Amino acid sequence: MGAVTVGVDIGQRRDPTAIAVVEQEERRDSEIHHMVRHLRRLPLGSPYPAVAERVAAVVRGVHAATSGEAPTLYVDATGVGTPIVDVLRAASVGDLAQLVAVYFTHGDRRKVERGEVKLGKAWLVSRMQALLQSGLLHLPRTAEAETLGKELLDYEIRVTEDANDRYGAFRVGAHDDLVTALGLATQEDRGGGEAATSYVDPYGWGDFDSGNRFWPSW
């Protein structure tokens, strides 16, 4: 099994939290393909303690599904995301995953320093475009994946009066949380595992257990 990464875009008042789980699969000529195994959007307005609990449940589920392999967990810590990162650390999620806080910036650079990532939205968008156009990103046939496709169609690049670039879904009622979560989960080619000799279309790992029940799909 290849490396597994989890991307979490922390929602705010108008945007839901989204979670993406991606397994990387090495194929011929050492190509790294990104297979989306889990894609979920939490209900709008979910309280942050519930968001942290949900993320922790996903990490535990991934840990179990991968026979104890620790995934890399990228959490959007920009703005309101910082408290979520603190709660996850306090809950010892770092014992089951490599927890990395990501701060979005302007520009087209990705910089890693002191265990954190400074990530330009332009870099993230270019990275996803390259993966999609190269056939290296594979989505399951689910309602969430269809929603993601609509988000990609709504995604825009705008330049403000002070010459700063802005990336996102600006149309009224549109969201870009699934795009951002998937971008976080696919920002690196980690590879790992043996090269695949046969290829299977992506499948979902389904929902991950949280306590004594499974979280519903939404």
C-alpha positions in Angstrom: 0.0 0.0 0.0 1.2 3.5 -0.8 1.3 6.6 1.3 -2.1 7.9 2.6 -2.8 11.6 3.1 -5.8 13.3 4.6 -6.7 16.9 3.7 -9.1 19.0 5.9 -10.5 22.3 4.9 -12.0 23.9 8.0 -15.3 25.5 7.3 -16.5 28.9 8.5 -20.0 30.4 8.9 -20.8 30.2 5.2 -18.7 27.2 4.2 -18.8 23.6 5.4 -15.8 21.6 6.5 -14.6 19.1 4.0 -12.4 16.0 4.3 -10.5 14.1 1.6 -8.5 10.9 2.0 -6.1 9.9 -0.8 -4.0 6.9 -1.3 -1.0 7.2 -3.5 -0.2 4.3 -5.9 3.0 3.9 -7.8 2.5 2.6 -11.4 4.6 2.1 -14.5 7.6 4.4 -15.0 7.3 5.3 -11.3 4.2 7.4 -11.9 2.4 8.4 -8.7 -1.4 8.2 -9.0 -3.7 9.8 -6.4 -6.7 7.6 -5.6 -9.4 9.3 -3.7 -10.7 6.8 -1.1 -12.9 9.0 1.0 -14.6 12.4 0.3 -17.0 14.0 2.7 -18.5 17.4 3.5 -19.7 18.0 7.1 -23.1 19.8 7.7 -22.8 23.5 7.5 -22.5 25.1 10.9 -21.0 22.0 12.6 -19.5 23.2 16.0 -15.7 23.0 16.0 -15.5 20.4 18.8 -17.7 18.1 16.5 -15.4 18.9 13.5 -12.3 17.9 15.6 -14.1 14.7 16.7 -15.0 13.9 13.1 -11.4 14.4 11.8 -10.1 12.3 14.7 -12.6 9.5 13.7 -11.4 9.6 10.1 -7.8 9.4 11.2 -8.6 6.4 13.4 -10.5 4.8 10.5 -7.6 5.3 8.1 -5.1 4.0 10.7 -7.2 0.8 11.0 -7.8 0.5 7.2 -4.1 0.7 6.5 -3.1 -1.8 9.2 -1.6 0.8 11.5 0.3 2.9 8.9 0.3 6.5 10.0 -1.2 8.9 7.4 -0.2 12.5 6.9 -2.9 14.8 8.0 -2.9 18.3 6.4 -5.2 20.7 8.2 -6.1 24.2 7.0 -4.9 26.3 10.0 -5.6 29.6 8.3 -7.8 31.7 10.6 -10.3 29.6 12.5 -8.4 26.4 11.7 -5.7 27.0 14.3 -8.0 26.0 17.3 -8.9 22.8 15.5 -5.2 21.9 15.1 -4.7 22.6 18.8 -7.7 20.4 19.8 -6.4 17.6 17.5 -3.0 17.8 19.1 -4.5 17.7 22.6 -6.5 14.7 21.6 -3.3 12.8 20.7 -4.3 12.6 17.0 -0.6 13.1 16.3 0.0 9.6 17.7 -1.9 8.1 14.8 -1.0 10.6 12.0 1.7 13.1 11.1 -0.3 16.3 11.8 0.8 19.2 9.6 -0.8 22.7 9.9 -1.1 24.5 6.5 -1.4 28.3 6.2 -2.7 29.6 2.9 -0.8 32.6 1.4 -0.8 34.6 -1.9 1.4 33.5 -4.7 2.6 30.3 -6.3 4.9 28.8 -3.8 4.9 26.0 -1.3 7.3 26.3 1.7 7.8 23.9 4.6 9.3 25.3 7.8 9.3 24.2 11.4 6.8 21.4 10.6 4.3 23.7 9.0 3.4 24.4 5.4 2.9 27.9 3.8 0.9 27.2 0.7 0.0 29.6 -2.1 -3.5 29.1 -3.6 -2.0 29.6 -7.0 0.4 26.7 -6.4 -2.4 24.5 -5.2 -4.6 25.3 -8.2 -1.7 24.6 -10.6 -0.9 21.4 -8.9 -4.5 20.1 -9.2 -4.7 21.1 -12.8 -1.5 19.2 -13.6 -2.8 16.1 -11.8 -6.1 16.2 -13.6 -4.7 16.9 -17.0 -2.1 14.1 -16.6 -4.7 11.5 -15.5 -3.0 11.1 -12.2 -6.0 12.0 -10.0 -8.8 9.4 -9.8 -12.2 10.1 -8.2 -14.8 7.5 -7.2 -18.3 7.7 -8.6 -20.1 9.2 -5.6 -22.3 12.2 -5.0 -19.5 14.0 -3.2 -17.2 13.5 -6.3 -19.9 15.0 -8.5 -20.2 18.0 -6.1 -16.4 18.3 -6.3 -16.7 18.5 -10.1 -19.2 21.3 -9.9 -16.9 23.1 -7.5 -14.1 22.9 -10.0 -16.3 24.4 -12.6 -17.1 27.3 -10.2 -13.5 27.8 -9.3 -12.2 31.2 -10.4 -9.0 33.3 -10.3 -9.5 37.0 -9.6 -7.0 39.8 -9.1 -7.8 42.5 -6.6 -7.2 46.2 -6.9 -4.0 45.8 -4.9 -2.7 43.2 -7.4 -3.3 40.2 -5.1 -4.6 37.0 -6.6 -7.7 35.3 -5.1 -8.8 31.8 -5.8 -12.1 30.2 -4.9 -15.8 30.0 -5.8 -17.1 33.5 -5.9 -20.6 32.8 -7.4 -23.4 33.3 -4.9 -24.2 30.0 -3.2 -21.0 28.3 -4.5 -18.4 26.5 -2.3 -14.9 25.4 -2.8 -14.3 23.3 0.3 -14.0 19.9 -1.4 -11.6 21.3 -3.9 -9.4 22.8 -1.1 -9.5 19.6 1.0 -8.5 17.5 -2.0 -5.8 20.0 -2.9 -4.4 19.7 0.6 -4.4 15.9 0.4 -2.6 15.8 -3.0 0.1 18.4 -2.5 2.9 15.9 -2.4 4.0 12.7 -4.3 5.1 10.5 -1.5 4.6 7.2 -3.2 5.6 4.1 -1.2 4.7 0.5 -1.5 5.3 -1.7 -4.5 4.5 -0.7 -8.0 1.0 -1.8 -9.0 0.8 -4.5 -11.7 -2.9 -4.3 -12.2 -5.2 -1.3 -11.8 -8.6 -1.1 -10.2 -10.9 1.9 -10.5 -11.0 4.0 -7.3 -13.3 2.7 -4.6 -14.3 4.4 -1.4 -13.4 3.2 2.1 -16.9 4.4 3.0 -17.6 6.1 6.3 -15.4 5.8 9.3 -16.7 4.7 12.7 -17.1 7.4 15.3 -17.7 5.9 18.7 -20.5 3.4 18.6 -22.0 4.6 15.3 -21.1 5.5 11.8 -21.4 9.1 10.6 -24.0 9.4 7.9 -23.3 10.4 4.4 -24.3 13.9 3.5 
